[in-house]
Structures are given as structure tokens and as C-alpha cells.
Amino acid sequence: MMGFSPVTDTPADLPKLTIAEARDGLRAGAFSSREVTQACLDAIDAADRLNAVVHKTPEKALAMAAAADERLKAEGAAAPALCGIPLGIKDLFCTEGVASQAGSNILGGFKPPYESTVTRQLWERGAVMLGKLNMDEFAMGSSNETSCYGPVANPWRVDGGNSDLTPGGSSGGSAAAVAADLCLGATGNATGGSIRQPAAFTGIVGIKPTYGRCSRWGIVAFASSLDQAGPMTKTVRDAAIMREAMCGEDPQDSTSADMPVPNFVAALTGDIKGKKIGVPKEYRLDGMPASIEKLWEQGVAWVKDAGAEIVDISLPHTKYALPVYYIIAPAEASSNLARYDGVKYGHRADAAPGDGVIEMYEKTRAEGFGSEVKRRVLIGTYVLSAGYYDAYYLRAQKVRTLIKQDFEKVYADGVDAILTPATPSAAFALGDPTYAEDPVKMYLNDVFTVTVNLAGLPGVSIPAGFDEEGLPLGLQLIGQPWGEADLLNTAYALEQAAGFSAKPKRWW
């Protein structure tokens, strides 16, 4: 057993480390990757109540940790920043030889013979895989209640309460695992808000990069023109470290951009003097909770105190973002999910006497897909059908262009970043009948985030405060295309001003 650093008194404290702290401790020899990894595996085993980790990989994790320790001995300070760092991987990412179901029964038993580009890049840098994390089925959901594994419980609870809350979705397992210190960081994937919304609900940092910044190859597709992977971490610095490892051009993904990868960590100076931060009037919604409004005003004051200039801006087509998203995303989903038919892999329904291939397709998809996925496939098939394509899908794409142009105009006028709330509320109760009875109300949880995906922009959620019941709230910063380095620096300045360091009280 090695000595421990000042931030870790016992092995049980090791999962509480940030990635940056663990990196420094590993290089200094204060502890080994195997020790950190074993501590995280123990924390995962003690947290089954959260239902965040759905495929545990302890043998693989310890073998990867041992290899990382050897690499650290050989390379020392020259080893990659993520060498020896244990991470959780969202079930949407294909991992070679490890179950990758995207939270769906239709992919039951599927173990890919290949690795997604993003996870391969992490492993090449010496990171350690602890297991696969829960998520809404095919990333379709805002509460992690559509998963075939069952819902994830948020580590946070209302002050004095004992009811389970949602961790958000679709990356709810990733958010809960990071917030509960089961891993030092996790991968997420955002189509309409699936990184930033759960990050805000659980008091962590989540960044969705510019579309094309990192490869989508090997990530189970929901809506191909919207999906983008990103890190979910305890701090902005950790997000910068993971972000750098995850992105880059990939010849296997034609939508990944041939753009240089900046040194995101070096960009974290905290100096935002002279930066113009836009505040959009369209994000001031009727009925917005007072706690959200107050935190937004506080966020404006923080960046102003840091030397930034506050500019009132208008994004006039914002009001169309949700209906546009819920036409385009289901349309692309209906096309992407057509491949799940029970023929090549995953679940296949039992055939009845006389059944042909069409009956097999129908029964397999009926059994394998959950109700929310079926709903979106039906919507998507409808808006792409003859007679409706022009009226719905084509028109939605035209409005999407207008939404993108709103941002382009604001940035052309000199705005460096846009500050908004991350979510319209704090975490709500699992099984809340308000959302169960009306899917549209659940969709409204993405009201502040979908515009960013539609426009292909980078966005980050930073934990910044609490509501009246003691639940965490986040602020969102939206950056210019390919401007993640500048965006992360602004997020870093906001993080320093907010000083959010709270952790959920352990109840699981």
C-alpha cells in the first residue's frame, strides 16, 4: 500500500478525487491506479441502489489499471493525463467484448467485436474502464426512466426527504456515477440536452462540444445530425482533460472535422476581462421558478465582476426549437433504428407457426423497443412519409437554419458566449405523474438545451447553486463554433466565482 496524498486519508477516499488530483497523485506515486480503481469498484458495489452501473467490468478494470501502473513507471510525467484514471462509459458507446445495449432490450446480449473511436482514444491514453452506465433507451428521455435496466436514482435528495429523484437523461447513469463518486469521470452523449441537463440535476460539469469535434463512430445512433459525445466530470478542469482526449478527426466518421485539437487545459486562465457575454431575452420563460431566475441573475453578476461585459441579445426563433427538435430527432431515429430487426444481432422474437420474415420483424421490434422509442419512431415515420415530408420535416429543417442564423448573427456582433439557465427546474421525482401522463411536459425539460444541438454549437453546464429544497442547479454557457477552449475558460471563471463544492449526503 502506497502513501496517500493530503486529499485522501484512506483508500475509501480515492474515488472522491478529481481527475486532476488523481493524475498528480499517480505521477507522484502517492497511490497506484490499481488502488484507485479497486476503491471505485468497491464504491460501485456499495451503490447498487442507485442503479447507475449496469455492466460491471472489474477484471478488465484491474487489468487496465495494472497496465497503466506499468506505463506510469516507464513514462513518468510524460504519461498522458488520463493514464490510470478510472472512468465510467455510457451504455451508448460500443466497447469491445462488453455488453453495449443502449439501454434497450432489442440489443440484449450484444457484445461488439470493436471499440468506439472515443473509447479507443481514452484507452490509448491509459484510462481504465470500470463498467457501462445506465441511460434512457437509445438516449430517448430526460429522466432515465425509459431504460430497460430500470431508472437511475439521483444521489441528491430534497433536504429532509427520502424520495428518489431523477438524475436527468439520457446520460443519467453517467451523471449519478460522477456525483456519487463511483468514478472520476464518465462519457456522455447529447442529442438535445442529454449531457447538460443531467449534469445540472446532479451538481457536476457536463460539456457538449461543437458538432463534428469528436467521432460518432461506434456510438449507437439516435439522431445523426444532432448526436455528439462529451465528458461529464466533477470540475471544469477535469472536463478539459477528458475533452482533449475524446476529440479529433476520424476517417471512419465523415462528419468529424479536420480541426486541430487545442490544449484545453492550458486555456484555463480564468481571465475573461473584456469578454462579451450575451443574455437572451427569449430564455425568460413564463412560470420560471424564482430559484432559477435568481441564479441566472447571480451568474450575470459573477461574470460581470470577473470583468466581462454583459450584452442583452435576441434569439428570435428560440420558441420554435422544441417543435423543430421533436420533428427532426424522431425522423432521424426512425431511420437509424430501422436496422434493429432481429436478423443480425440482439433480440429476436420467437416465431409462431406460419410466421414469415415480416412477422418476425414486427414481433421483434414490438418486444424489443420500449414505449418512448416506439412513440418517437412512429412520429418520425409519420413526418417522413409521403404527403407530410414537406409539411413537417423539410419545414423543420428550414426553421433549424433560422435558429442557427440567430446564433451566427449574435456572434458576428462580437458576443463571445451566451449565459442561460441549464434547466427550467431542479431534479423532479421519479414516477412524477405530471410527466408520466403527458410526454410533452417531459420534453420541455430540454427547452434551454435543444437550440445548441440544432445549431451544432458547444455548450457547458456548470453547477452554481441550489433551489429552495437544497437541490443543485446549473448555469449554461453557449460558445462559438469550435470555440471550446474559450468556452471552457469562461466556464472556469464562472466555476471559480460560484465556488460550488457540495456533495450529496450518502443514503444509498
C-alpha positions in Angstrom: 0.0 0.0 0.0 1.4 3.3 -1.0 1.1 6.6 0.9 -1.9 8.8 0.3 -2.0 12.4 -0.6 -3.4 15.1 1.7 -6.7 14.9 -0.1 -7.1 11.2 0.6 -6.8 9.9 4.2 -7.9 6.3 3.4 -8.4 4.1 0.3 -12.2 4.8 0.5 -11.5 8.5 -0.2 -9.8 7.8 -3.5 -13.0 7.9 -5.6 -13.6 11.4 -4.3 -10.6 12.6 -6.2 -10.9 14.8 -9.3 -9.2 13.6 -12.4 -6.6 16.4 -12.0 -5.9 15.4 -8.4 -5.6 11.7 -9.3 -3.3 12.5 -12.2 -1.0 14.4 -9.9 -1.1 11.7 -7.2 -0.4 8.9 -9.6 2.6 10.7 -11.1 3.9 11.5 -7.6 3.5 7.8 -6.5 1.1 8.7 -3.7 -1.1 5.8 -4.8 -1.4 3.4 -7.7 -4.0 3.2 -10.5 -4.9 -0.3 -9.1 -5.7 1.2 -5.7 -7.8 4.0 -7.2 -9.6 1.5 -9.5 -10.3 -1.0 -6.7 -11.6 1.8 -4.5 -14.0 2.8 -7.3 -15.1 -0.8 -7.8 -15.8 -1.1 -4.1 -17.9 2.1 -4.3 -19.8 0.8 -7.3 -20.6 -2.5 -5.5 -21.9 -0.5 -2.5 -24.1 1.7 -4.7 -26.4 -0.8 -6.4 -29.3 1.1 -5.0 -28.6 4.0 -7.5 -28.7 1.6 -10.4 -26.1 3.7 -12.2 -23.7 1.0 -13.3 -25.4 -1.7 -15.4 -22.5 -3.8 -16.7 -19.6 -4.1 -14.2 -16.2 -5.0 -15.6 -13.9 -5.5 -12.5 -11.5 -7.9 -14.2 -11.0 -5.7 -17.2 -10.7 -2.6 -15.0 -7.9 -4.2 -12.8 -6.0 -5.4 -15.8 -6.2 -2.0 -17.4 -5.1 -0.4 -14.1 -2.1 -2.7 -13.8 -1.0 -1.8 -17.4 -1.4 1.9 -16.5 0.8 1.5 -13.5 3.5 -0.1 -15.6 3.2 2.8 -18.1 3.4 5.4 -15.4 6.6 3.8 -14.1 8.1 3.8 -17.6 6.9 7.2 -18.7 6.6 9.2 -15.5 5.4 12.8 -16.1 5.4 12.1 -19.8 2.5 9.7 -19.5 -0.9 11.0 -20.7 -3.0 12.9 -18.2 -5.7 10.2 -18.2 -3.2 7.3 -17.7 -4.5 5.3 -14.8 -7.8 7.3 -14.4 -10.9 5.1 -13.8 -13.9 6.1 -15.9 -17.5 5.0 -16.4 -18.8 4.6 -20.0 -22.3 5.3 -21.1 -24.0 2.2 -22.5 -24.4 4.0 -25.8 -20.7 3.6 -26.6 -19.7 0.3 -28.1 -16.9 -1.4 -26.1 -15.2 -4.5 -27.5 -16.4 -7.7 -25.8 -18.5 -5.8 -23.3 -22.3 -5.6 -23.4 -23.4 -2.4 -25.2 -27.2 -2.3 -25.2 -28.0 1.5 -25.4 -30.5 0.8 -22.5 -32.7 -1.3 -24.8 -33.9 -4.9 -24.7 -33.6 -5.1 -28.5 -29.8 -5.1 -28.1 -29.9 -7.7 -25.4 -26.8 -9.9 -25.4 -25.0 -7.7 -28.0 -21.2 -7.5 -27.3 -19.5 -5.6 -30.0 -16.3 -7.0 -31.6 -15.0 -3.5 -32.0 -14.4 -0.3 -29.9 -15.9 3.1 -30.5 -13.4 5.7 -31.6 -14.0 7.8 -28.4 -13.4 4.9 -26.0 -10.5 3.7 -28.0 -8.8 7.1 -27.7 -9.4 7.0 -24.0 -7.9 3.6 -23.6 -4.9 4.6 -25.8 -4.2 7.3 -23.2 -4.2 4.7 -20.4 -7.7 5.4 -19.0 -9.4 2.5 -17.1 -13.0 1.2 -17.8 -14.9 0.5 -14.7 -18.1 -0.6 -16.4 -21.1 0.6 -18.5 -23.5 3.2 -17.2 -27.3 3.3 -17.3 -29.2 5.6 -19.7 -32.6 6.2 -21.3 -33.3 3.7 -24.1 -31.5 4.8 -27.2 -30.9 8.1 -25.4 -34.6 9.0 -25.7 -35.7 10.5 -22.5 -35.0 13.3 -20.0 -35.3 11.4 -16.7 -33.5 8.0 -17.2 -36.9 6.2 -16.8 -37.1 4.7 -20.2 -34.1 2.4 -19.7 -34.5 -1.4 -19.9 -32.5 -1.6 -16.8 -34.9 0.5 -14.8 -34.5 4.1 -13.6 -31.4 5.6 -12.0 -31.8 7.3 -8.7 -30.2 10.8 -8.3 -27.6 10.8 -5.4 -29.2 14.1 -4.3 -32.4 14.2 -2.3 -34.6 17.0 -1.1 -33.5 18.3 2.3 -35.0 16.0 4.8 -36.7 13.9 2.1 -36.4 10.2 1.2 -38.0 10.1 -2.2 -35.9 9.1 -5.3 -35.3 11.9 -7.8 -34.4 11.7 -11.4 -30.7 12.3 -12.3 -31.9 13.6 -15.7 -31.4 12.0 -19.0 -30.4 10.5 -21.2 -27.0 10.4 -19.5 -28.5 9.8 -16.1 -26.2 6.9 -15.1 -23.1 8.9 -16.0 -24.3 11.9 -14.0 -25.2 9.9 -11.0 -22.0 7.9 -11.1 -19.8 11.0 -11.1 -21.9 12.8 -8.5 -21.8 9.8 -6.2 -18.0 9.4 -6.6 -18.3 5.9 -8.2 -15.9 7.0 -10.9 -13.6 10.0 -11.5 -15.3 10.9 -14.8 -17.7 9.5 -17.4 -18.6 9.7 -21.0 -22.0 11.2 -22.0 -23.7 11.8 -25.4 -26.0 14.7 -26.2 -28.7 14.8 -28.8 -30.9 17.5 -27.3 -29.5 18.1 -23.8 -28.5 14.7 -22.5 -25.2 15.9 -21.1 -26.0 19.3 -19.7 -29.5 18.6 -18.2 -28.3 15.6 -16.1 -25.1 17.5 -15.1 -27.3 20.3 -13.8 -29.6 17.9 -11.9 -26.6 16.2 -10.1 -24.3 19.1 -9.4 -21.5 18.2 -11.9 -19.9 19.7 -15.0 -21.0 18.5 -18.5 -19.9 19.8 -21.9 -21.4 19.1 -25.3 -18.8 20.0 -27.9 -19.3 21.5 -31.4 -20.9 19.0 -33.8 -18.0 17.3 -35.5 -15.4 17.9 -32.8 -15.3 14.2 -32.0 -16.1 11.0 -33.8 -19.6 9.4 -33.6 -18.2 6.1 -34.9 -19.1 3.2 -32.7 -21.7 5.2 -30.7 -25.2 3.8 -31.1 -27.0 6.4 -33.2 -30.2 8.3 -32.2 -30.3 11.4 -34.5 -27.1 11.5 -36.6 -27.2 15.3 -37.3 -27.5 16.1 -33.6 -25.6 13.4 -31.6 -22.3 14.4 -30.0 -20.2 12.9 -27.3 -18.8 14.8 -24.3 -17.3 14.4 -20.8 -19.2 14.5 -17.5 -16.9 15.4 -14.7 -16.5 16.9 -11.2 -14.8 20.1 -12.4 -14.2 22.2 -15.5 -10.5 21.3 -15.4 -11.4 17.6 -15.5 -13.8 18.3 -18.4 -10.9 19.9 -20.3 -8.6 16.9 -19.6 -11.2 14.4 -20.9 -12.4 16.6 -23.7 -8.9 16.8 -25.2 -8.6 13.0 -25.2 -12.0 12.4 -26.7 -12.0 14.7 -29.8 -10.2 14.7 -33.1 -10.8 13.8 -36.7 -11.7 10.2 -37.6 -11.7 8.8 -41.1 -14.4 6.4 -40.0 -16.8 9.3 -39.4 -17.3 11.7 -42.3 -18.9 14.3 -40.0 -15.9 14.5 -37.8 -14.0 17.7 -38.6 -10.3 18.0 -39.6 -9.6 20.6 -37.0 -6.6 20.9 -34.7 -7.3 19.9 -31.1 -6.5 22.8 -28.7 -4.8 22.5 -25.4 -8.0 22.9 -23.4 -6.2 22.7 -20.0 -3.7 25.5 -20.9 -6.6 27.7 -21.8 -8.0 27.7 -18.3 -6.6 31.0 -17.1 -9.8 32.3 -15.6 -9.2 35.7 -17.3 -12.4 36.8 -19.1 -11.8 40.6 -18.9 -13.3 42.3 -21.9 -15.3 39.3 -23.0 -18.9 39.9 -24.2 -21.4 37.6 -22.6 -24.9 37.6 -24.1 -28.1 37.2 -22.1 -31.0 36.2 -24.4 -34.4 37.7 -23.6 -36.2 34.7 -25.1 -35.0 32.4 -22.3 -37.0 34.3 -19.7 -40.0 31.9 -19.6 -43.3 32.5 -18.0 -43.6 30.5 -14.8 -39.8 30.1 -14.4 -39.1 29.1 -10.8 -37.7 32.0 -8.7 -34.7 30.0 -7.8 -33.7 29.6 -11.5 -34.3 33.3 -12.2 -32.3 34.3 -9.1 -29.3 32.0 -10.0 -29.3 33.4 -13.6 -29.1 36.9 -12.2 -26.3 35.8 -9.9 -24.5 34.3 -12.8 -24.7 37.5 -14.7 -23.3 39.3 -11.7 -20.4 36.8 -11.3 -19.2 37.2 -14.9 -19.6 40.9 -14.7 -17.5 41.1 -11.6 -14.9 39.0 -13.4 -14.5 41.8 -16.0 -16.9 40.6 -18.7 -19.3 42.9 -20.5 -23.0 41.9 -20.3 -25.0 42.3 -23.5 -28.7 41.8 -24.0 -29.3 39.8 -27.1 -32.2 38.3 -29.0 -32.5 34.8 -30.4 -36.0 35.2 -32.0 -36.5 31.7 -33.3 -35.9 30.0 -29.9 -39.6 29.5 -29.5 -39.6 27.1 -32.4 -36.7 25.0 -31.1 -38.6 22.3 -29.3 -41.1 21.5 -32.0 -38.3 21.6 -34.6 -36.3 19.2 -32.5 -39.2 16.8 -31.9 -39.7 16.6 -35.7 -36.0 16.2 -36.8 -34.8 13.9 -34.0 -37.6 11.3 -34.3 -37.3 11.4 -38.1 -33.6 10.5 -37.9 -34.4 8.0 -35.2 -36.9 6.2 -37.3 -34.3 5.8 -40.0 -31.5 4.8 -37.7 -33.5 2.3 -35.7 -34.8 0.5 -38.8 -31.6 -1.7 -38.6 -32.9 -3.4 -35.4 -34.9 -6.2 -36.9 -33.8 -9.3 -35.1 -31.7 -10.6 -38.0 -28.1 -9.8 -37.4 -27.7 -9.2 -33.7 -29.6 -8.5 -30.5 -33.1 -9.7 -29.6 -35.2 -11.9 -31.9 -38.8 -12.7 -31.1 -39.9 -16.4 -31.1 -41.7 -17.2 -34.4 -45.1 -18.7 -34.4 -46.1 -21.4 -36.9 -46.7 -19.8 -40.3 -44.8 -16.6 -39.4 -42.7 -15.1 -42.2 -39.9 -12.6 -42.1 -42.3 -9.6 -41.8 -44.0 -11.1 -38.8 -40.6 -11.7 -37.2 -39.6 -8.1 -37.8 -42.8 -6.8 -36.3 -42.8 -9.0 -33.2 -39.1 -8.4 -32.6 -39.5 -4.6 -32.7 -42.7 -4.7 -30.6 -41.0 -6.7 -27.9 -37.6 -5.1 -28.1 -38.4 -1.4 -28.1 -39.9 0.5 -25.1 -42.9 2.8 -25.3 -41.0 6.0 -25.7 -38.8 4.6 -28.5 -42.0 3.4 -30.3 -43.6 6.8 -29.9 -40.7 8.6 -31.5 -40.2 6.0 -34.3 -43.9 6.4 -35.1 -43.6 10.3 -35.1 -40.5 10.1 -37.2 -42.0 7.7 -39.7 -45.1 9.9 -40.0 -43.2 13.2 -40.7 -41.0 11.4 -43.3 -44.0 9.8 -45.1 -45.3 10.8 -48.5 -47.5 13.8 -48.2 -46.1 15.0 -44.9 -42.3 15.3 -45.6 -42.6 18.8 -47.0 -45.1 20.0 -44.4 -43.1 18.8 -41.4 -39.6 17.5 -41.9 -38.5 19.9 -44.7 -40.1 22.9 -42.9 -38.4 21.9 -39.6 -35.0 21.9 -41.4 -35.7 25.4 -42.7 -36.5 26.7 -39.2 -33.4 24.9 -37.9 -31.4 27.0 -40.3 -33.1 30.2 -38.9 -32.2 29.1 -35.4 -28.6 28.6 -36.4 -28.5 32.0 -38.1 -29.8 33.6 -34.9 -26.6 32.5 -33.1 -24.4 33.4 -36.1 -25.7 37.0 -36.0 -25.1 37.3 -32.3 -21.6 36.0 -32.6 -20.9 38.2 -35.6 -21.9 41.2 -33.4 -19.0 40.4 -31.1 -20.6 38.2 -28.4 -18.1 35.6 -27.1 -20.5 33.4 -25.1 -24.1 33.2 -24.1 -25.3 32.7 -20.5 -28.6 30.9 -19.7 -30.1 28.6 -17.1 -29.3 24.9 -17.9 -32.7 23.6 -17.0 -36.2 25.0 -16.2 -36.3 23.3 -12.8 -34.3 21.2 -10.4 -34.5 17.4 -10.4 -38.0 16.1 -10.0 -39.3 12.9 -8.5 -39.1 9.6 -10.4 -42.5 8.5 -11.5 -43.9 12.0 -11.3 -47.4 11.7 -12.8 -47.1 15.1 -14.3 -44.6 13.7 -16.8 -45.9 10.2 -17.0 -49.3 11.4 -18.2 -48.1 14.0 -20.7 -44.9 13.2 -22.6 -44.8 16.8 -24.0 -44.2 18.1 -20.4 -41.2 15.8 -20.2 -39.9 17.2 -23.5 -40.0 20.7 -22.0 -37.0 19.8 -19.8 -34.8 20.4 -22.9 -36.1 23.9 -23.5 -32.8 25.6 -22.8 -30.5 23.0 -24.4 -32.0 21.9 -27.7 -31.1 25.1 -29.6 -27.4 24.3 -29.0 -27.7 20.9 -30.6 -29.8 22.2 -33.5 -27.2 24.8 -34.2 -24.2 22.4 -33.7 -22.7 24.7 -31.0 -20.7 23.9 -27.9 -22.4 24.2 -24.6 -21.4 23.5 -21.0 -23.4 23.2 -17.7 -21.7 24.4 -14.5 -23.1 23.7 -11.0 -23.7 27.0 -9.5 -26.3 26.9 -6.7 -29.3 25.3 -5.1 -33.1 25.6 -5.1 -35.3 26.1 -2.1 -35.2 22.4 -1.3 -31.4 22.0 -1.4 -31.2 20.5 -4.9 -28.4 21.6 -7.2 -28.9 24.0 -10.1 -26.7 24.6 -13.1 -25.9 27.5 -15.4 -25.3 27.0 -19.1 -22.7 28.8 -21.3 -23.1 28.5 -25.1 -19.9 29.1 -27.1 -18.9 29.9 -30.7 -18.4 27.0 -33.1 -15.0 25.4 -32.4 -14.5 27.7 -29.5 -14.4 25.1 -26.7 -11.1 26.4 -25.4 -12.5 29.9 -24.8 -15.8 28.5 -23.6 -14.1 26.3 -21.0 -12.1 29.2 -19.8 -15.3 31.3 -19.3 -16.9 28.2 -17.6 -13.8 28.0 -15.4 -14.2 31.7 -14.3 -17.8 31.1 -13.6 -17.0 27.9 -11.6 -14.4 29.8 -9.5 -17.0 32.6 -8.8 -19.8 30.1 -7.9 -17.5 28.0 -5.6 -19.8 25.1 -5.8 -18.2 22.2 -3.9 -21.2 20.5 -2.2 -21.7 16.7 -2.4 -24.9 14.7 -1.8 -25.3 13.2 1.6 -24.8 9.4 1.3 -28.1 7.5 1.7 -27.5 4.5 -0.7 
